[in-house]
Amino acid sequence: MAEAANGRTSILPLAVEGAGFIWRGTRILEGVTFDLDAGPRTVILGPNGAGKSVLLRLCHGLLAPTEGRIRWQRERARSQAMVFQRPVMLRRSVLANVMYGLKLAGVGRAARRQAALSVLGRVGLVDIAERSARVISGGEQQRVALARAWALSPEVLFLDEPTASLDPTAARLVEEIIGAIHQSGTKIVMTTHSLGQARRLADEILFVHRGRLVERSLADRFFAGPATPEARAFLQEELPW
């Protein structure tokens, strides 16, 4: 088996095999097949309603496919994490929010505090560590959520539209943190409908349209000349966002 960057046995590759998902009689995804390995940042791109978020939740394990299957190389345990568009903040300080995740992972109290302060430094939030996490700005809350995930050194980090509700300045800060997490050795898998963000962050593109994976390509190749009419239309802004 392959080893992750932290020396543990890798949970990757992740194999998605003919995955489909039906919710209350409505088909959300159909026949999705691909595999993910360590390394490149994978961006799941597509218009709103294409099924991107559901696909991400299936990969993370929050949802189970109603068709097909999703297989990790080994048990996921705490080797993966997920950050949502609107993160949930506990009724406690910024520091305590990050420490709580470490507590669940079995890290001792003294080590928890040190590790939490270290990762808050990396996301630029040490100065507000003792403030209530529920009264800080949306951009700061998203950085807390990223810090909470990053503190666990996950092998894979799933990000669901992580900047969709943020202003441009806050969004750029979040993108910089995502880049730093990638550089630390964590596999990034994220959804977006933003072409600009995909250009900045993606190494490879999975393009989803109407519940189907219609194209997979290296990012440079995708933006230079997509292979499918659906992707070409999306790049020309002819599909609804």
Backbone hydrogen bonds in HBPLUS format (Angstrom, degrees):
<---DONOR---> <-ACCEPTOR-->    atom                        ^
c    i                          cat <-CA-CA->   ^        H-A-AA   ^      H-
h    n   atom  resd res      DA  || num        DHA   H-A  angle D-A-AA Bond
n    s   type  num  typ     dist DA aas  dist angle  dist       angle   num
A0010-SER N   A0002-ALA O   2.76 MM   8  5.42 170.3  1.77 138.1 140.3     1
A0004-ALA N   A0008-ARG O   2.67 MM   4  5.38 165.9  1.68 167.0 171.6     2
A0007-GLY N   A0004-ALA O   2.98 MM   3  5.35 162.1  2.01 116.7 119.5     3
A0073-GLN N   A0011-ILE O   2.91 MM  62  4.99 148.4  2.01 148.0 142.9     4
A0014-LEU N   A0036-LEU O   2.87 MM  22  5.07 151.8  1.95 142.5 151.6     5
A0036-LEU N   A0014-LEU O   2.81 MM  22  5.07 151.7  1.89 142.7 152.3     6
A0015-ALA N   A0071-ARG O   2.79 MM  56  5.14 171.5  1.79 158.6 160.1     7
A0071-ARG N   A0015-ALA O   2.84 MM  56  5.14 164.5  1.87 150.8 155.2     8
A0016-VAL N   A0034-PHE O   2.79 MM  18  5.25 169.4  1.80 174.7 177.1     9
A0034-PHE N   A0016-VAL O   2.94 MM  18  5.25 148.2  2.05 135.6 144.1    10
A0017-GLU N   A0069-ARG O   2.89 MM  52  5.39 174.6  1.89 175.2 174.0    11
A0069-ARG N   A0017-GLU O   3.08 MM  52  5.39 156.2  2.14 140.4 147.5    12
A0019-ALA N   A0032-VAL O   2.83 MM  13  4.85 144.4  1.96 146.0 134.2    13
A0032-VAL N   A0019-ALA O   2.93 MM  13  4.85 172.7  1.93 138.1 135.7    14
A0020-GLY N   A0067-GLU O   3.01 MM  47  4.67 152.0  2.10 121.6 119.1    15
A0066-THR N   A0020-GLY O   2.92 MM  46  5.79 136.0  2.12 142.5 151.6    16
A0067-GLU N   A0020-GLY O   3.23 MM  47  4.67 142.8  2.38 129.7 122.1    17
A0021-PHE N   A0029-LEU O   3.04 MM   8  4.97 156.2  2.10 118.8 120.1    18
A0028-ILE N   A0021-PHE O   2.78 MM   7  5.51 162.3  1.81 161.2 167.4    19
A0029-LEU N   A0021-PHE O   3.24 MM   8  4.97 160.6  2.28 132.7 136.8    20
A0023-TRP N   A0026-THR O   2.79 MM   3  5.19 158.7  1.83 154.1 151.8    21
A0026-THR N   A0023-TRP O   2.98 MM   3  5.19 164.1  2.01 112.7 117.3    22
A0030-GLU N   A0211-GLY O   2.89 MM 181  5.79 152.7  1.96 156.1 148.0    23
A0203-ASP N   A0041-ARG O   2.90 MM 162  5.03 167.0  1.92 142.1 143.6    24
A0204-GLU N   A0041-ARG O   3.10 MM 163  6.39 151.2  2.19 162.2 159.4    25
A0042-THR N   A0188-ILE O   2.94 MM 146  6.19 161.5  1.97 164.6 159.4    26
A0190-MET N   A0042-THR O   2.98 MM 148  6.50 158.2  2.02 160.3 167.1    27
A0043-VAL N   A0204-GLU O   3.02 MM 161  6.33 172.1  2.03 161.3 162.7    28
A0206-LEU N   A0043-VAL O   2.93 MM 163  6.18 160.9  1.96 151.0 152.2    29
A0044-ILE N   A0190-MET O   2.68 MM 146  5.99 164.8  1.70 158.0 163.2    30
A0192-THR N   A0044-ILE O   3.11 MM 148  6.46 148.6  2.22 159.4 157.3    31
A0045-LEU N   A0206-LEU O   2.82 MM 161  6.02 148.4  1.92 145.4 156.1    32
A0208-VAL N   A0045-LEU O   2.85 MM 163  6.17 163.0  1.87 167.9 173.2    33
A0050-ALA N   A0047-PRO O   3.16 MM   3  5.66 143.3  2.30 141.5 138.9    34
A0211-GLY N   A0050-ALA O   2.83 MM 161  5.34 142.1  1.98 137.6 144.5    35
A0055-LEU N   A0051-GLY O   3.01 MM   4  6.16 157.5  2.07 149.5 156.0    36
A0056-LEU N   A0052-LYS O   2.98 MM   4  6.31 155.1  2.04 149.9 156.8    37
A0057-ARG N   A0053-SER O   2.98 MM   4  6.24 156.9  2.03 148.4 154.4    38
A0058-LEU N   A0054-VAL O   2.93 MM   4  6.19 147.6  2.03 147.9 156.8    39
A0059-CYS N   A0055-LEU O   3.04 MM   4  6.34 158.9  2.09 149.5 154.5    40
A0060-HIS N   A0056-LEU O   2.95 MM   4  6.20 156.9  2.01 149.0 155.5    41
A0061-GLY N   A0057-ARG O   2.93 MM   4  5.95 136.5  2.13 136.6 147.5    42
A0062-LEU N   A0057-ARG O   2.95 MM   5  5.14 129.4  2.21 150.3 154.7    43
A0063-LEU N   A0057-ARG O   3.35 MM   6  5.66 156.6  2.41 117.4 115.4    44
A0079-SER N   A0076-ARG O   2.87 MM   3  5.64 166.3  1.88 153.1 156.8    45
A0155-GLU N   A0079-SER O   2.71 MM  76  5.23 138.5  1.88 124.5 135.8    46
A0156-VAL N   A0079-SER O   3.19 MM  77  6.64 152.0  2.27 147.7 156.0    47
A0081-ALA N   A0156-VAL O   3.02 MM  75  6.53 145.4  2.14 150.8 161.6    48
A0158-PHE N   A0081-ALA O   2.86 MM  77  6.20 170.6  1.87 155.0 154.8    49
A0083-VAL N   A0158-PHE O   2.86 MM  75  6.34 153.5  1.93 158.6 166.6    50
A0160-ASP N   A0083-VAL O   2.99 MM  77  6.39 167.4  2.01 166.9 171.0    51
A0092-ARG N   A0090-LEU O   2.76 MM   2  5.51 136.2  1.95 107.6  93.3    52
A0133-ALA N   A0092-ARG O   3.05 MM  41  6.27 178.3  2.05 149.6 149.7    53
A0097-ASN N   A0093-SER O   2.90 MM   4  6.16 147.6  2.01 148.2 156.8    54
A0094-VAL N   A0131-ARG O   2.85 MM  37  5.98 139.4  2.02 165.5 175.9    55
A0098-VAL N   A0094-VAL O   3.31 MM   4  6.69 155.6  2.37 149.3 154.1    56
A0095-LEU N   A0129-ALA O   2.80 MM  34  4.81 161.4  1.83 148.4 141.9    57
A0099-MET N   A0095-LEU O   2.91 MM   4  6.18 160.8  1.95 152.2 158.6    58
A0100-TYR N   A0096-ALA O   2.86 MM   4  5.91 144.1  1.99 142.7 150.9    59
A0103-LYS N   A0099-MET O   2.81 MM   4  6.11 146.8  1.92 148.9 159.2    60
A0104-LEU N   A0100-TYR O   3.01 MM   4  6.35 158.9  2.06 153.6 157.3    61
A0105-ALA N   A0101-GLY O   3.21 MM   4  6.45 135.8  2.41 133.6 145.3    62
A0107-VAL N   A0102-LEU O   3.03 MM   5  5.48 166.3  2.05 154.4 150.2    63
A0106-GLY N   A0103-LYS O   2.91 MM   3  5.14 160.8  1.95 109.9 115.3    64
A0112-ARG N   A0108-GLY O   2.73 MM   4  5.86 145.6  1.85 153.1 165.0    65
A0113-ARG N   A0109-ARG O   3.12 MM   4  6.41 161.2  2.15 157.3 158.3    66
A0114-GLN N   A0110-ALA O   3.32 MM   4  6.56 168.5  2.34 148.4 151.3    67
A0115-ALA N   A0111-ALA O   2.90 MM   4  5.99 165.3  1.92 150.8 155.4    68
A0116-ALA N   A0112-ARG O   2.82 MM   4  5.93 158.5  1.87 152.0 158.5    69
A0117-LEU N   A0113-ARG O   2.97 MM   4  6.12 164.6  1.99 151.6 155.3    70
A0118-SER N   A0114-GLN O   3.01 MM   4  6.16 152.7  2.08 143.3 151.3    71
A0119-VAL N   A0115-ALA O   3.04 MM   4  6.30 162.3  2.07 150.3 153.6    72
A0120-LEU N   A0116-ALA O   2.95 MM   4  6.10 151.9  2.03 147.0 155.4    73
A0121-GLY N   A0117-LEU O   2.99 MM   4  6.18 142.6  2.14 140.1 149.4    74
A0122-ARG N   A0118-SER O   3.23 MM   4  6.61 142.3  2.38 137.8 147.6    75
A0123-VAL N   A0119-VAL O   3.18 MM   4  6.53 133.1  2.41 139.4 151.0    76
A0125-LEU N   A0120-LEU O   2.82 MM   5  5.08 175.0  1.82 150.9 150.4    77
A0124-GLY N   A0121-GLY O   3.26 MM   3  5.00 159.6  2.31  96.4 102.3    78
A0128-ILE N   A0125-LEU O   3.13 MM   3  5.58 150.6  2.22 111.4 119.4    79
A0129-ALA N   A0126-VAL O   3.14 MM   3  5.02 163.9  2.16 113.7 112.4    80
A0131-ARG N   A0128-ILE O   3.07 MM   3  5.33 161.3  2.11 112.5 118.5    81
A0135-VAL N   A0132-SER O   3.29 MM   3  5.77 169.3  2.30 114.0 117.2    82
A0141-GLN N   A0137-SER O   2.86 MM   4  6.16 154.5  1.92 151.4 159.2    83
A0142-GLN N   A0138-GLY O   3.00 MM   4  6.26 152.1  2.08 144.4 151.4    84
A0143-ARG N   A0139-GLY O   3.10 MM   4  6.39 148.2  2.20 140.1 148.7    85
A0144-VAL N   A0140-GLU O   2.89 MM   4  6.23 145.6  2.01 145.7 155.6    86
A0145-ALA N   A0141-GLN O   2.93 MM   4  6.25 158.1  1.98 149.1 154.7    87
A0146-LEU N   A0142-GLN O   2.96 MM   4  6.24 153.5  2.03 144.4 151.4    88
A0147-ALA N   A0143-ARG O   2.87 MM   4  6.06 155.2  1.93 142.7 149.9    89
A0148-ARG N   A0144-VAL O   2.78 MM   4  6.03 157.2  1.83 153.5 159.9    90
A0149-ALA N   A0145-ALA O   3.09 MM   4  6.34 151.7  2.18 142.6 149.3    91
A0150-TRP N   A0146-LEU O   2.78 MM   4  5.93 167.1  1.79 154.1 158.5    92
A0151-ALA N   A0147-ALA O   2.91 MM   4  5.91 152.8  1.98 149.9 155.0    93
A0152-LEU N   A0149-ALA O   3.11 MM   3  5.68 151.3  2.19 113.1 120.8    94
A0153-SER N   A0150-TRP O   2.90 MM   3  5.27 165.4  1.92 118.2 122.4    95
A0187-LYS N   A0155-GLU O   2.76 MM  32  5.97 168.8  1.77 152.4 149.1    96
A0157-LEU N   A0187-LYS O   2.79 MM  30  6.09 162.2  1.82 174.8 173.9    97
A0189-VAL N   A0157-LEU O   3.03 MM  32  6.22 163.2  2.06 157.2 155.1    98
A0159-LEU N   A0189-VAL O   2.88 MM  30  6.25 152.6  1.95 147.9 154.1    99
A0191-THR N   A0159-LEU O   2.91 MM  32  6.43 149.0  2.00 161.3 171.5   100
A0161-GLU N   A0191-THR O   3.24 MM  30  5.26 138.1  2.43 115.9 125.4   101
A0164-ALA N   A0161-GLU O   3.28 MM   3  5.43 173.3  2.29 115.8 117.8   102
A0166-LEU N   A0163-THR O   3.11 MM   3  5.25 170.0  2.12 116.8 118.2   103
A0171-ALA N   A0167-ASP O   2.86 MM   4  6.00 159.4  1.90 161.0 168.0   104
A0172-ARG N   A0168-PRO O   3.00 MM   4  6.15 155.7  2.06 145.3 150.4   105
A0173-LEU N   A0169-THR O   3.20 MM   4  6.50 154.9  2.26 146.6 152.9   106
A0174-VAL N   A0170-ALA O   3.05 MM   4  6.34 157.7  2.10 149.3 155.1   107
A0175-GLU N   A0171-ALA O   2.89 MM   4  6.18 155.9  1.94 149.5 156.7   108
A0176-GLU N   A0172-ARG O   2.95 MM   4  6.20 151.6  2.03 146.5 153.6   109
A0177-ILE N   A0173-LEU O   3.10 MM   4  6.42 151.9  2.18 144.9 152.1   110
A0178-ILE N   A0174-VAL O   2.92 MM   4  6.24 158.0  1.97 152.1 158.3   111
A0179-GLY N   A0175-GLU O   2.98 MM   4  6.23 155.0  2.04 146.4 152.8   112
A0180-ALA N   A0176-GLU O   3.01 MM   4  6.32 148.8  2.11 141.9 150.3   113
A0181-ILE N   A0177-ILE O   2.87 MM   4  6.17 155.2  1.93 154.9 161.5   114
A0182-HIS N   A0178-ILE O   2.99 MM   4  6.23 158.9  2.04 148.3 153.9   115
A0183-GLN N   A0179-GLY O   2.97 MM   4  6.23 156.9  2.02 144.7 151.1   116
A0184-SER N   A0180-ALA O   3.01 MM   4  6.25 131.3  2.25 138.4 151.0   117
A0184-SER N   A0181-ILE O   3.12 MM   3  5.07 132.0  2.36  93.8 107.0   118
A0186-THR N   A0181-ILE O   3.41 MM   5  6.01 161.7  2.44 153.3 148.5   119
A0185-GLY N   A0182-HIS O   3.01 MM   3  5.47 162.6  2.04 114.0 119.5   120
A0198-ALA N   A0194-SER O   3.02 MM   4  6.22 161.4  2.05 149.3 154.8   121
A0199-ARG N   A0195-LEU O   2.91 MM   4  6.13 156.5  1.96 150.9 157.0   122
A0200-ARG N   A0196-GLY O   3.07 MM   4  6.32 149.4  2.16 144.3 152.5   123
A0201-LEU N   A0197-GLN O   2.93 MM   4  6.06 153.5  2.01 154.2 160.8   124
A0202-ALA N   A0198-ALA O   2.91 MM   4  5.21 158.2  1.96 140.3 145.2   125
A0219-ALA N   A0203-ASP O   2.97 MM  16  5.23 176.5  1.97 120.4 121.0   126
A0205-ILE N   A0217-SER O   2.75 MM  12  5.40 171.7  1.76 172.3 174.6   127
A0217-SER N   A0205-ILE O   3.03 MM  12  5.40 156.6  2.08 147.8 155.0   128
A0207-PHE N   A0215-GLU O   2.78 MM   8  5.15 168.6  1.80 160.0 162.7   129
A0214-VAL N   A0207-PHE O   3.01 MM   7  6.01 143.4  2.14 158.2 169.5   130
A0209-HIS N   A0212-ARG O   2.90 MM   3  5.45 160.2  1.94 157.9 160.8   131
A0212-ARG N   A0209-HIS O   3.12 MM   3  5.45 160.2  2.16 112.1 118.3   132
A0222-PHE N   A0218-LEU O   2.88 MM   4  6.10 159.4  1.92 158.7 165.6   133
A0223-PHE N   A0219-ALA O   3.00 MM   4  6.22 169.0  2.01 161.7 162.2   134
A0224-ALA N   A0220-ASP O   3.02 MM   4  6.08 139.6  2.19 138.2 149.4   135
A0225-GLY N   A0221-ARG O   3.00 MM   4  6.08 146.6  2.12 147.2 154.1   136
A0232-ARG N   A0228-THR O   3.01 MM   4  6.27 160.5  2.05 152.1 158.2   137
A0233-ALA N   A0229-PRO O   2.91 MM   4  6.04 158.5  1.96 146.2 151.7   138
A0234-PHE N   A0230-GLU O   3.01 MM   4  6.24 152.1  2.09 141.3 149.2   139
A0235-LEU N   A0231-ALA O   2.94 MM   4  6.20 161.1  1.98 153.6 157.6   140
A0236-GLN N   A0232-ARG O   3.06 MM   4  6.28 138.3  2.24 139.9 151.3   141
A0236-GLN N   A0233-ALA O   3.16 MM   3  5.02 125.5  2.47  90.7 105.0   142
A0238-GLU N   A0233-ALA O   2.85 MM   5  5.13 171.0  1.86 156.1 153.2   143
A0237-GLU N   A0234-PHE O   2.95 MM   3  4.92 156.8  2.00 107.0 111.4   144
